[in-house]
Amino acid sequence: MNWKIPLADLDFGPEESTAVQNVLNSRWLTMGEVTQQFEQAFAQYNQVKHAIAVANGTAALHLACTTIGLGRGDEVITPALTFVATANAIRYTGATPVFADIVSPTDLTISPESIENLITERTKAIMVMHYGGYACDMTTILALAKKYHLNVIEDAAHAVGAELEGRKLGCWGEVGCFSFFSNKNMTTGEGGMVVTNDDELAAKIRLMRSHGMTTLTWDRHRGHAWDYDVVELGYNYRMDEIRAALGLVQLGKLEKNNENRRRLTQLYHSMFSYLLPFIILPFADHRGLTSAHIMPILIPDVVDRIWVLESLKQQGIQASHHYPPIHRFSAYQFAITTKPPCLPITENIAEREITLPLYPTMGDENVHAVVRAVQVALGAG
Ligand SMILES: *Cc1c(COP(=O)(O)O)cnc(C)c1O
């Protein structure tokens, strides 16, 4: 399908091509020097001690869950309004995700009150997700974690570059996870990063990233090691040099691109409040500095969401939906513990949420065109 305005678009130029070409010319493709440079740059940018590059955001979440010590019988409280990978990563370890509701239709992040209501003796951790790059209420959540002796894992897949009280999101809990999937704020195609200030955890994550082996192919290539031991049942979750090279260039563009996303979000918000004041704009008020990853709106209860999406499609506008709640998926039926609605706010907004196009190279005229298309779709033009 040829969209007039796509949902997301890359900011790739000759810099990315040159960086990749340089790696190809070096004739070393798997994890090595460039990946280390990317990790160091990412750690420095986030003001965090350790950054560990991995194959994708889901691998980052899995490594976070497993190295924090989650396993069978443990419960982890997490939102249902997130991408399924957040909860899948918990289940890979044998632990059980327990779904909390969100705060309100204007704050789509996990509700601290809902978290506290779900804590049991089996609860080991809270996995938050900074929806759209908007900060969860980390101050209250960290206080809960301290009170009940729980670990906090941050799914910061939307939130690269976002801040709260001057501290980068992803760096508030014990461990934070980022994704560099193709539609994220910075991309390497597939890729991810785990960040932590805990030395011991970082060492475990590095070990588990590469088969639980005590030395890397890279060390042996440089003649630093002849032999190795395998001390854990690890994985192959490594990043490669091609992706790391893309990541370094993309990281350099992140601040400017996030600023553009924030400006375009502002423009959307002012146009909607002027032209379609009955549309609810989540995060019109929000904590901290957002990375403005996506542009969600809530249409009125009485309007059919699919009908609006269909009309936008006919007008050449690619829209989306974040997210079908996880506890409604077939593979998650075990998580339904009460009659519907078991997560009333999540379920209500999931019927009404539409995600509109937003990307850093988007022109103001395209924002105008999208808002006009929504007017037409709602018969309010
Ligand atoms: C993209 C995303 C992930 C998964 O990242 P991948 O790199 O695609 O594995 C996890 N959680 C959220 C909220 C995401 O948006």
The ligand as an SDF file (V2000), in Angstrom:
LIG
                    3D

 15 15  0  0  0  0  0  0  0  0999 V2000
    9.2670   -2.5710   20.4210 C   0  0  0  0  0  0  0  0  0  0  0  0
    8.8790   -2.9730   21.7880 C   0  0  0  0  0  0  0  0  0  0  0  0
    9.4140   -4.1040   22.4250 C   0  0  0  0  0  0  0  0  0  0  0  0
   10.2220   -5.1600   21.7210 C   0  0  0  0  0  0  0  0  0  0  0  0
   11.3320   -4.7470   21.0710 O   0  0  0  0  0  0  0  0  0  0  0  0
   11.9390   -5.6110   19.8550 P   0  0  0  0  0  0  0  0  0  0  0  0
   13.2260   -4.9040   19.5920 O   0  0  0  0  0  0  0  0  0  0  0  0
   10.9740   -5.5240   18.7210 O   0  0  0  0  0  0  0  0  0  0  0  0
   12.1390   -6.9950   20.3410 O   0  0  0  0  0  0  0  0  0  0  0  0
    9.1000   -4.3320   23.7530 C   0  0  0  0  0  0  0  0  0  0  0  0
    8.2610   -3.5200   24.4140 N   0  0  0  0  0  0  0  0  0  0  0  0
    7.7040   -2.4410   23.8340 C   0  0  0  0  0  0  0  0  0  0  0  0
    6.8050   -1.5680   24.6280 C   0  0  0  0  0  0  0  0  0  0  0  0
    7.9790   -2.1420   22.5000 C   0  0  0  0  0  0  0  0  0  0  0  0
    7.3820   -1.0800   21.9220 O   0  0  0  0  0  0  0  0  0  0  0  0
  1  2  1  0
  2  3  1  0
  2 14  2  0
  3  4  1  0
  3 10  2  0
  4  5  1  0
  5  6  1  0
  6  7  2  0
  6  8  1  0
  6  9  1  0
 10 11  1  0
 11 12  2  0
 12 13  1  0
 12 14  1  0
 14 15  1  0
M  END
$$$$
